[in-house]
Amino acid sequence: MRRRLEPEEIEFTKKIDMIFFSEELSFEDAVREYRRIEAEFVERERDTQWKVVETRRRITEWILREALDCEQPQEVCREIWHELLQRGFSDIFTRHSMSGIYAGCCRHNGAFDEGLAVIEPLIAECERGLADPTLPPNPRAFYEQQLASHRKIRDVLEAGFRGDTEEEEPEPDSTRTTRPRLKFVRRTSDLFRRSEAENMSFEEELREMRRIEAECVQRAVDGGWDVLETKQGILGWILRRALDRRAPLDVCREIWEEMLQHGFPDPDRRLQMSGIYAQCCQLHGAFEEGLAILEPLIPEAEQALAKSTLPEPDRRDYEDFLLRQRELRDELKAGIRK
């Protein structure tokens, strides 16, 4: 779990999200907006050097994501990547994830050897780490996850597969192309705004979300994206919306059972989504059902935390997360309806 954000970080994130989730900005316009935010927050933080450095890193990371999302030419992506290398990475996770994004740019533009030059050293790093029998559980899980992801990318690059497919017709006033899961987030964000304006029922929203989901899953199939990951992420959004809209329990249960069929990427995600479904059960007075799902997972998470080597800020945040799950468990036991 990530540490709790400070107020300025929340403001920074909201401004970034307004750009990244916009369907109206071109890539060039988005970059100008990112640079404007960079200048604003660097000026605010000019007396704290490490915050200045981190702000600049975050901006370049988001611009690289935009470059992949908007399928920019390789020379544009390369320039952004070199800027990111100069600014450095905050941690090993960011270095691996951003390398994967740049390799995706290389894949799209047919720069397969360049992408392999980025990914192959990371594969070797993961393999060396996993070969160490004394490696603690937390970094071991990280290396295992990254190794699987990097090997998929390497195989695609070695095969010389760009993943190009015929693009759908652009939406009105939209110059952006999107990955499937991000496409779902953007389309549903627009749907929710329209729902509020038109006073739509949740059933009407759900029909629209399912339609958008089908399009995005097919896009994942056609584009060579991870279909299971796409489906898992979309179902999580749908379940959260069902809770927000206080949907009937049988509707929530149907979504939850579908989530169980598709599985979860990791134990933390399972606990998080189990907590959301347990809140649906609590809302409708199905206390035993919610408790049966949530209660067994809490001891597992507590044991994993006890064995982990998380740094102190992350450990405190994860402890807060577990505390909220325990409070929900206790409310279910007490039959407290919210």
Secondary structure, DSSP 8 states (H G I E B T S, - for coil): ------HHHHHHHHHHHHHHT-SS--HHHHHHHHHHHHHHHHHHTTT-HHHHHHHHHHHHHHHHHHHHHTT--HHHHHHHHHHHHHH--SSHHHHHHHHHHHHHHHHHTT-HHHHHHHHHHHHHHHHHHHT-TT--HHHHHHHHHHHHHHHHHHHHHHHT-----------TT------HHHHHHHHHHHHHHHHHHHT--HHHHHHHHHHHHHHHHHHHHHHT--HHHHHHHHHHHHHHHHHHTT--HHHHHHHHHHHHHH--SSHHHHHHHHHHHHHHHHHTT-HHHHHHHHTTHHHHHHHHHHH----HHHHHHHHHHHHHHHHHHHHHHHT---
